[in-house]
Amino acid sequence: DQQVKQNSPSLSVQEGRISILNCDYTNSMFDYFLWYKKYPAEGPTFLISISSIKDKNEDGRFTVFLNKSAKHLSLHIVPSQPGDSAVYFCAASLSGSARQLTFGSGTQLTVLP
Amino acid sequence: DVKVTQSSRYLVKRTGEKVFLECVQDMDHENMFWYRQDPGLGLRLIYFSYDVKMKEKGDIPEGYSVSREKKERFSLILESASTNQTSMYLCASSGSGRESGYTFGSGTRLTVV
């Protein structure tokens, strides 16, 4: 049973528009969430994170929103650029754990020029 | 520049062979992980280690073992390779703080024929 779910395997967006990637989780003990980006033939790289004590965290073009009551988080990319085309994974860690992450299945984002 | 290095980018092995995947990190991280990435399934945790000579099973440990004799090195062993172990294997390491997340290697694409 997947505890972290990304229900959209793929997303296409026009360059300059907003990309919204979604992630749902089932374990209420998760209290720290991260987004990773992965290009083909490379390992995932850390993008942005959020603690459960916040509902928003922003870093440049990237913003992550957390809705704890809905057990839902989203990543917004504004404006989207062709170089953002990659697979995006959301991940979650348990309260008190500094170590183990549970990943979603990923969403392939394609930004069209 | 900090690094997680996986010894091979591509491997082709025969069914029944014993396969070693090596991972080395230069960040003095306590924690190391092995994941496999498959389409539609995301990243699944095989094994992880909190310290030298310590190992813990992840979500899908069957058919795998690990070795951590030195802090910087974490090896994944396929005791008798099977075709269903054809996958992308990703090694990662992390420090004690959650904010840093994981640093991943570039991955090893293993094909078992």
Interface residues (C-beta under 8 A of the other chain):
Chain A: Q6 P9 Y32 L34 Y36 A41 E42 G43 P44 T45 F46 S49 F89 A91 S93 S97 A98 R99 Q100 L101 T102 F103 G104 S105 G106
Chain B: V4 R9 N31 F33 Y35 G40 L41 G42 L43 R44 L45 F48 Y50 L90 A92 S94 S96 G97 R98 E99 S100 G101 Y102 T103 F104 G105 S106 G107 R109
